[in-house]
Structure formats: structure tokens, C-alpha cells
Amino acid sequence: MGDPHELIKRAEKKLQGGGGFMALFSGPKFQDAQDLYVQAGNAFKLQKDFQAASEQFLQAAFCAQKQENTSEEATFYQNAGDCLKKINLSDAIVQYEKSVKIWSAAGRFNSSAKLLKTMAEERESEGVHDETARDQVIDLYMRAADLFEMEDFGKTMYSQCMFKVADHTAHKGDYQKSIEIFETEARKALSNNLLQYGAKEHFLKAGILTMCLGDSVTSKLALEKYGSADPRFDSSREGQLFAKLVEAVEDNDVEAFEQHLFEYDNISKLDSWKTTFLLKVKGTLTGSGVANIAGGNPGDVIEDGEIDLC
């Protein structure tokens, strides 16, 4: 592939064009320079010098811009971002956003949406440790969802993004918004033969969040609403669990609440998301932040944040 530094020198000469009398007849050769910058970028990638690699892809983007080749320009910004994310994700996102802007302006909504979703997943993988990070993740998933919705074949990806938005908004304490998303996606699933089986899971998540609101009347109304929307919900394990939990909450019966969860978990393991919010519901019953939700025997207490779902 060659020495990247030598490739850069050759690219720079291509940008300078001819000298002296020849300058009247030859200007910068942007395509030639672009090809050399790409080669240099790939050479730096092989050396794992990702900062230098990103700089060469940005130079290639400049050359593509001069040739009004917006598709290649956007691709090179993404290439630069791919290099930078190995060093600093925030810097990578700056370059990714340039690609999103170009592709969106060109009507390539699916490409923009996929990249926004990737950005959200990368930010998520770093850990959402504060509200600023969570807000950014929500914004990226929401923007991706909006663009997926504009594509005929993006409905599944739209729902995936919206579920992520619902998860994170719930963690922010915006239960009502999260409930609305889960309910909407459940109703959509019911209209699709391939997806309708998952509706009861979405209704259960929405139901758990209604209990987090601390109003048993709201939860009872939700139980009736979900049963009306999906006649199979009432007889499903998810529907039966929700009904039992609503009753336990209304009676402020902590032991029954724990017993129902223990029995359910013995057959279908509660995931970490459900556990997190069921702990919050338990806290409203006892004022403690502890609960026996998964594992052990009814009555055993597991500290909040230390639940092993395996």
C-alpha cells in the first residue's frame, strides 16, 4: 500500500497543480488527490494510527466536496468517524453528523437513520452515567426513528428505536411518555400477524410503569384497556402477572407482590429493565428500595441494584 507520508506528499502536489507557465493550463487534480488521501488513510488504519487516518479521510472529503460529489463526501466523513470512535466518540459523532446532514438533504433517509442508530448504540455502549448522556441517546434514537418512519421498509427499525426511547425516558422518570410508546407499539404489533405475539410484553412494560406512577386506579384502567385491545392478554402469563401485581399494590400487600414475582421469575426470568422498575413499585409499597424479585425464597431481601437475574 506504500508509505502513508509519501502518499500525502503526492496528494498535496496534486492539489497544488502545475507551477509557473503550466499553472495557466492545469489546476488542482482533486480526484487524483482524493485517491491518494484514501490510500494514506487506509495505510494509517493498518498501522492503527486512527487519528492520522481520520485526517486523511477528511482531506478526501474536501476533495470530494470540490468535485461536488456529495455521496463520496458523506462516505469519507463516515470513514473519518469510524476511525475517531476508536479514540473519542464525541469527535466521531461530529463527523457522523456531517454525513447525516448530507444524506438527509439528498433524500437518503435510510442511510441517515442507520447512522444515527449506530451513533446511539455506540453512545449507549459507553454507559449512560448522567442525564446529559441519556438525553443525547434519546435524541439520537428519536431522530433515527423519525427518518426510518419516512421509509416504506423502515417500520421495524422505527419500532426498535422507539423501544429504546421508551426505555430511556422511563429511566428519566418520564413514565407517561414511555407508557404511550409501549402502548402504541403494542397496538401496532396486534395488527401484524408476525408481531402480535410480542404485544403482551409491551403491555406488561407499560403496565409496570403505570404502577410506578403510584396511582392504582390508573393501573386498573390500564389492565382493562389492554384486555380490551388484546383478548389474549388477560389469560397470558404477562397479563395474569400484571393483574396480580395491580391487586397487590391496591391492597398494599408486599408479601403477595413478592410472591407473584417469585413465581413468575421461576418460569420466565425477569429482565433487568423490569426488575429496575418493579423495585421502584416495591419502594412505593414499603418506602424501602429493597425487594425480593428474582432468585432466593419469598421473604428474602435483595438490596436495590444488587439483583442477580441469572
N, C-alpha and C positions, 0 to 999 in steps of 0.2 A: 504493500500500500504506500510505502515511502515515508520519508521523514515529514511529520506534520509542519515543522517550522519552514522547511523548504517549500512545501506546498503553499503555505501562507505567503511567502515571498513571491512566488509565481502568481498567486491570485492578486496580490497588490499591484504587480506590474500590469496585469490585465485591466485593472481598474484605472490605472494611470493613462492607458492608451499610448499612442505613439508620441515621440518627442520631436521638438524642432519643426522642420518643414512637414514631417509626417503627421503632426497633430492636426493639420488642416484637413486631412483625409481619413483619419481613424480616431475614434473616441474610445471611451471605456468599453471593454468587452465583458458585459455583465454576465452573460451565460457561461462563458469560459471561467470567469472568476468564481461564479456560483458553484460550478462543478468542483473546482479546486478546494473551495472552503468546505464543501460537504466531505470530500476525501480527507481533509485535515481533521474535521470534526470526528469522523469515524476512526481515524488513527489515534486521536486523543482518547476516544472511548475505549479502544483496545488497551491503552496504557492506564486506564481508569483515572485519567485526569479529566473529571467531568466538568469542572469549571471552564477549562480551556476548550473542551468540546462544545459546551453550550455557546461560548463566544463565537465559535466558527459557524455554528448553525444560525446565530443571529446575523452574522455577516452574509450568509447565504440568503436569509430572509430579506435583507436590504437589497441584494442583487435581484431577487425575485420581484420585489416591490418596484424597482426601477424599470423592470420589464413589464409591469402591470400584470404579473401572473399571481393573482391573489390566492389561488388554490395552493400553489407551491409555497407562497409566503406563509400561509397559515400552517402548512405542514412543518416548515422549518421552525416556527415558533413552538409548535408542539414538541419537535425534536429537542429544542433547547430546554423546554420544560422537563422532558423526560430525563435529561442529564442533571438538571438542577435539583430535581426532587430527591436525588441521592445525597444531596448536600444540605439543601434548605428548601423545605416545601413551600414556604411563603414566597420565595423568589420564583419557584417553579410556577406557582399559581398566577403570578404576574404575567408570565409568558403564555400560559394556557388561556388566560382571559383574552389575549390578543387574537388567538386562534378562534375562540368562541365568537368574538366580535366580527371577524371576517366571514366565518362560515354562516353566521346568522344573517348578515347583510346579503349574502349570496343565496339565502333560502335553504341552506343545508342544515336544517334544524336538527336532524337526527345526529349528525356529526357533532354539533354543538352540545346537544343533550348528553350524548355518551361521554364527552369530555368533562362536562360539568359533574356528571355522576361519578366519574373516576376521581375528580378532584375532591368530591365529598367523601368518597371512600378512603382516599389517602389521608385526608384530614382526620377522619374518624379513627383510622388505624393508629394515628399518633396518640390517641387518647383525648377524650373531651373532658378537660380538667377544670374548665371555668365557663362562665356564661358567654363570654366573647367567642370562644371556640365553638360552643354549641350553636350560637346564633349563626356563625359562618356556615356550619354544617347544614343547618336548616335552610339557610338561604340558597346554598348550592343545590341541595336536593329539590327545593321548591322550583328553582329556575329550570333545572333539568326536567322536572315533571311538566312544567308549562310548555316546554319545547317538544317533549315526547307526545303530548296531547295533540299537537298540531300534525303529527304524522299518523297515517292510517294504520301502520303496523307498529306503533309505539305504545299501545294501550297497556300491555303487560309491564313494560318498563316504567310507564307512568305510575301504575299501582305500586310497583316496588319502591319507587321514590317517595310516594305519598305515605307508605307504611313507615318509612324511615322518618319522615317529617312528623308523623303521629307519635312515634317512639320518643323522639327528642323533645317535642312540645310537651309531652306528658312529664318528662324528666324536669322540664322547666316549671311545671306546676300549672300549665295551661290545659287543664283536663278537658274542658269543654271543647276546645278546638280539636284535640286528639280524639275525643269521643265521636265528633262529627265525621272525622276522616274514616275511622274504623267502621262506623255505621254505613257511610256512603259506599265504601269498598265492599262491605258485606252484601249490600243490596245489589251491587253490580255483579258480584260473584253468583248470586242466586239466579241471575238471568243468563248465565253461561254454564252449559252442561258440564264443561270440563273443570270449572272453578267452583261450582256451587257447594262442593263438599267442604271447602275452606271457610264458608260463610260463618259457621258456628264458632270457629276460632276467633274471627274478627268480632263477632258479637260478644264473646266472652271477654275479650280485652276491653271493649267499650264498657261492658258491664262492670268489670273490676274498677274502671276509672269513675263510673258513676258512684260507686261506694266510697271512693276517695273524696268525693265532694262532701261527704258527711250528711247526706240527706237520704234517708231510707225510702221516702216517698218517690224520689227521682229514680232510685234503683228498681222499685216495684213497677213503676210505669215503664221503665226500660225493658224489664223482663216480659211484660205483656206485649210491648211493641215488637220485640224480637220474635216472640212466639207467633204473633200475627204475620210477620214478614216471612217467617220460615216455620211451617208447621212441624218440621222435624226437629227444630231446636229444643223444644220442651222435653222430648224424650232422649235427646243426645246426652252424652256424659257431660259435655260443656254446659248445656242448658240446665241439667239437674244440679250440677255444682253451683252454678250461679244462683239458682232458686234457693238452694240450701244456705248459701252464704248470705243472701238477702234476708232470709228469715233469722239467721243467727245474729246478724247486725241489728235487725229491728228489735230483737229480744236482748241485745247486748250480752249474748251468751258466748263468752270467749272459748269455753271448752268445746262447744258444738262447732264453732268456727274452725278451731284447730283440728278437730276430729274429721270434719268433712274434707279438709285439705290433706290430711294424712292419708285418708282412704283413697282419694283421687290420685295422690302422688305415688302410691304403691302400684298403680296400674299405668298411669301416664305421668311421667316426670314433669314437674312444673319447671318451666324455663326461668332464666334469671330475670327477665323482664317482668313476668307475672309475679315472681317472688318479691321483687322490689316493691311493687305496688300493693301486693297483699299484706306486706309488712306495714305499709302506711295505713291500710284499712285496720289492721290489728291494733295499731297505735291509737286509732280513734276510739277503739273499744276499751283499751286499758290505760291509755296515757303513757304507756311504756315504750317503746320502739323495739320490743322483742317479740318473737313469735316462734312457735313450732310449726313450720310449714313443710319442710322436707326432711325425711330421714328421722331416725330415732323413734321414740314412742310418744303417743299423745301425752301432753303434760310436760315433756322435756322442753327446756327453753334453749333456744339458739340465739346468740347475740346478733343484732342487726348488722348486716354486712359480712357475716361470717358463715353464711349458709352454704353448705356443700350440696349441689344438686345432682352430683354424680351417684 
